[in-house]
Amino acid sequence: FPIIFMRHLRAVKVSTPNSLTEWYKVKNPLIVIFNFLVIYCCKYLPSLALKRFLLRLTGMKIEANVSVGLGASFDIFFPELITIKENSVIGFNALILCHEFLIKEYRTGETIIGRNVVIGANSTVLAGVEIGDNSIIGACSLVNSDVPANSFYAGIPAREIKKKRK
């Protein structure tokens, strides 16, 4: 049976043998270096307010009271495509992406994390995914499709465990 991924991605074909070999044509290397340094420093900062401030400098849209756990990492190529809405928690060592380099193309997509969302430790959220308000993603999960509001998803790939009470 076919696997259907519900992700919102924009594909760009490339003429090179491998889309990652010429990443510097996709994004200015100085911007990527800046994003890398900021995101890497934020992995180890204990101050949540300082993390929010610094991550916003990369273009990420981070609303009030967002908590980013130690070790959490974000896309260094297109952080401006990441939105984290108010009062959400990004767990220890979580990874939030909004691009993927493939052989003959690269893809980008806006990754949106809703209000009051918890992303469990060591989870990965792929490009082009939207996680609805009040949802929980269990630890060590791979989110490769949209998650509706008020849901509890977990696993690899993440699947609905149960609906949360509103």
N, C-alpha and C positions, 0 to 999 in steps of 0.2 A: 504494500500500500504506500502511496506517496506521502512524504512528509511535507506539510505545509507550514512555512515559517511566516508568522504575521509580524513582519517588521517593515518599517517605513524607510526604505533606502533609496538613494539616488546613485545609479551606477554610471561610471565614467570609463569608457574604453581607452586603452593605451596601445601604442604601437611598439612598445619595448617588449622584450621577452618576459619581463616580470615587472609588475607595477611598482614594487617596492624599490627596485634598483634605481629609480629616478624620482624618489620621494621629494627631493629638493625642488622639483619643477611643480609639485602640487602645492607646497607651502614654503614660505620663506624660511630658510634654515635659522636665521636669527630669532624669529618668532618661536620656532620649535625649541630652540635652545633655552630661550627665556621661559617658555611653558614648562619644560623639563625641570629646570632649576627650581622654579616656584613650587611645582607639584611635588618634587622630591623632598624639598625642605618641609613642606606641609605634612608629609608622611610622619614626621617625628616631632612636630610642634605640639606641646600640650595645650596651648591656648586655642579654644574653639573660635573665639572672636577674631584672633589674628589669622587663623586658617581661613575663615570666611572672607576676610578682607583680602588676603593674598590670592586666594583662588578666584575671586572676582576680577583681579587684575589680568587674568588669562582670558577673560571674556565669559567665564561661566556665569550663569544666572543662578545665584544662591540667595534664597530668601531668608527671613529672620528665623532665629533659633534652630538653624540646621546644625547638627552635630556630626563631625567627621572623625571617626575613630583612628587610632594610630595605625600606620601602615596602609591606609586606604590610598588608592591611586586612581588617576583619571587620565583620559586620553590626552596625549601631549600634542597631537597634530591638530585637532579640531575641538578644543575645550569649549569654544563659544557655542557649540551645539548641545551642551549639557545644561539642563534646567533641574534644579532641586528646590522644591517648594517648601514652604515654612514647616517648621517643627519636625522635620524628617531626620532619621538617624542612619548614617552610613557606617556599617560595622567594621571592626578590625580587619585590615588586609583586603577589603572589598575592592573590586576593580570595575570602573564605569567607563565604557567605550562608546565612541560614536563614529568609528571608521573601521574598515577592514581592507587590507591590501591583498589582492588575489593575483593570479597569473596574468590574465589579459585585461583586468579592470581593477579599479578600486571603488569602494562604496562608502558613502557617508549617510548618516541619518541622525536626526535629532533624538536625543535620549532624554526622556522626561520622567522625573520621579515626583509623584504627587505629594500632597500634604499629609503629614502624620504617617509617613511610610517608614518601615524599618527594613533595612537591607542587612541580613545576617553576616557574620564574620566569614571571610574567605569566599564570598559569593562574587560572581561575575555577571554583569549586565551588559549585553551586547548592543551594538549600534542599532538605532532605529526603534527602540523599545519604549513603550510608555507603561509606567506602573501607576495604577489608579490610587486615588486618595485612600488612606486608612488601611493599606495593605501591608502584609508582612511577607518577607522573603526569608525562608529558613537558611541557616548557616550552610556553607559549602554548596550553594545552588548555582545553576547556570540558567539565567533568564534569557531565553532566545525568542520570546514572543510576548505580546502585550499581556499585562496582568490587569484584570478588571478591579475596580474599586472594591474595598471591603472584603478582600480575599487573603487567604493564606496559601502561598505557593512554596514548594520545596522540591529539591532533587536535581538530577542531571538527566535530561533537561528538566527545568522546574515545571511542575504540574500542580493543579489545584488540589490542596489537601482538604480544605473546607472553607466555607463562607464565614466571614466574621460577623458578629452581631454589630449592628450600627449603633 
